[in-house]
Amino acid sequence: MAKRKATVSISECVACGCCIKVCPRNAIAIPNGVYANIDKELCIGCGKCAKECPASIITLEVTEA
């Protein structure tokens, strides 16, 4: 069964933190204030972070379970 997981384009992320505020699983962190990092184990693929990202650089990718 396929699952969705959020992915960040790290070269474009400005570490604004908008995604962190809406993640229901606390799966996103900004280590060293550089870019958003998504913990794939915690991510449930809800898409809230992608909708909230002002730069639209978070996407949902389909992965195999």
PEHU-V352187 format. One record per run of one state. SS is the DSSP state (a for helix, b for strand, c for the rest). FROM is the first residue (numbers start at 1). TO is the last residue. Records with the same first field share a line. If there is no record, write none. Layout:
SS = FROM-TO, FROM-TO
This chain:
c = 1-1, 9-17, 23-27, 30-30, 34-36, 39-47, 53-57, 65-65
b = 2-8, 28-29, 37-38, 58-64
a = 18-22, 31-33, 48-52
